[in-house]
Amino acid sequence: MDNDWSSACHVAGHAIVGELLGFECLGVTIRWTDQHLGVCRWPAMPDNVFDQLQYQRYGPGDNEFDGIKDWVIRRTKSYLAGSVAEDHLTGNFDMAWLTSDLNMISVVTRNVFGLEGPSFDEEMTSEIYYDVDLGLELEDLQRVVNRARELWETQVHEMIINNQRWLHDVAELLNKEKALSGDAVRSLQLPT
């Protein structure tokens, strides 16, 4: 399989679904590492989300919590979109890359869905286990990946299907150019 095409499809999925969910695409690129991975750049996370990531500052009773939870769900869907788009356009996706995508928000996920209250979902928190051979604590994200897919992959897939022309056009141009601005991504969207 063409690694550039797979990467372009994956990154285009992040960009398109992110745009639909309110995350302005600042730019996309492929092959920024030797691993043939790419990146979709979005604006920095809001301060309250950063505080939740770093300090688990807000709980379900705080006014900020629902907004943080909404941000986390929308960002999780945007991350899922990479693999969903890659699968849609190529017939395959890289599970390691999907896990890497969700790793980007694993702490926030844990600090929203791992708190006692109405949003508690143990399956959305990673498991920490001790590897005796390595002598290290390791984080296993597999159940987070599985739960996120269970909750939101169908909705993300529908967004991809409903915008497949835009997705294909972005992936095709990205494959050719190797990097696009956010304006270039948006310029390919068909009028609704």
N, C-alpha and C positions, 0 to 999 in steps of 0.2 A: 504494500500500500504506500502511496506517496505521502511522506511525512509532512511536507508543506501543506498539502491539501487537507489532511486530517487536522492539522493545527489551525489552519484558516477556518475550517468548519467549526471547530471547538470554540475558538476565540470569537467568531462572528455570533455564535449562540449567546455567549456572555453579553456581547454588545447589544444585540437586538432585544433580548428579554430584559436586560438592565434598563434600556431606554424605555421600554413599555412599563416598567415598574417604578420609574422615577429616578433612575441613576444615570445621569448624563454621561455618555461616553466621551472621555477626553481624547482617546486614541487607542488604536489596537496595533499589535505587531505580532509577527511569528518569527520563530527561530532566533530568539534572543539568547538561547543557551544551546549547548551542544546536544541537549536532550530533545530538540525539536519542539519545545514548548513555546507558547506565546503568552501574551498578556493583554488584558483589556484594562485600561486605566479609568477609574472613576474618581470623583472628588473624595477628599478625606472624609472619614466617618465623622458624624456629629460628636461634639464634646461629650454629651451624655452617654452615647454608645461607647466612646472610648473609656469613660469612667467606669462603665459596667464591665468592659473587657479587662481593665486593669485592677479594679478595686471592688467589683461586685457591690457597687454603691447603692443601687436602688433595688427595692423589693416590690412584690406585687401590690402592696398598699400605697406605694408612691405614685404621684401624678405622672412622673416621667416613664414609668414602667411600660405602659401600653404602647407608647410611641417607640420605645426601644425594641419591644417585642415585634411590632410591625416592621421596623427596619430590619431586624434579624431575619424574619420570614421572607421579606422581599429580597434581601441579599442572598439568602440560601437558595431561593428559586433562581436568582440570576447566576449563581454558581452551578446549580444543577443543569442549567441551560446549555452549558458547554458540552457536556457529554450527551445530552439529549439531541442537540443539533448535530454533533459529530455522528451519532448513530443514525439519525434521520438521513443525512446526506451521504454517508459512506457505508452504512450497514454494520458499523462496528464502533466501539468506544473503548477507551483505555481506563480500566477501573482504578489504576494507580493515580491517574490524573484527576479523576472524580474525587478520590479520597484526598488528594492534595488540595483540590478546590475547597472541599468542606473543612479541611484542616485550617484554612484561612480564617474561619469563623468559629472554630470549635470552642474556644474559651467563652465567647459571647453566647454561643448556644448553651453551654453549660450554665452560664450565669443568668440565663433567662429561664430555660426549661428545667434546670436542676434545683430551682428554689421551691421550697414548700409553698403551696398555694394553688390557685386554679390552673396555672400553666405548667405545673410539674409534670415532666415526662422523662423518666429515668432513661428511656431508650435514646433520648437526644443528648445524653451526656456520655463522654468517652469513658472507657474503662482503663484504669491504671493497674498494671500487673508487674510483678518483679520477675525479671529473667535471671535465674540463678547462674546460667552459663556466662552471661555478660556482666552480671553483678550490677544491673541497672534497672531502674523503674522505666517502663515503656508505656506509651499511651496507645490504646487500640481504638481507632475511630470507626471500625466496621459497623457497629450497631448504630452509630450516628448516621452513617451513609445509608444503611438500610432503612432506618426510620424516616429520614428526610425524603428518600425516594418513595416510600410508602405514602407519606402525607402529601407530597407536592409534585411528583414526577408527572402524573397524568395532566395536571393543570399546565405545567410547563410544556409538555408535549403539545397540548392544544394551542398554546401561544405560538409555538414553533410552526405548527401546521397552518395556522391562520396568517402567518407572516413568512411563509416559506419562500416567496419570490424575493423579498427583502433579504432574508437570510442567505439565499443562494447568491444574490448579486454582491452582497458584502463579502462572502467567502471567496467568490471568484476574483473580485478585484483585489482582495487582501492577498490571495495566493499569487497574483501577478505582481503586485507592488511591494509586498512584504510588510508594509506599514501604512496605516491610514489615520487621518485625523478624525476626531469625533464628527466634525462637520461633513466630512466625506461619507461617513457611515450614515448620517441622517439624510444626506442628499439622495441616497438610493432608495429611501422609503417611498412607496407608492402612495399617492393621495387617497384618503379614505372617503 
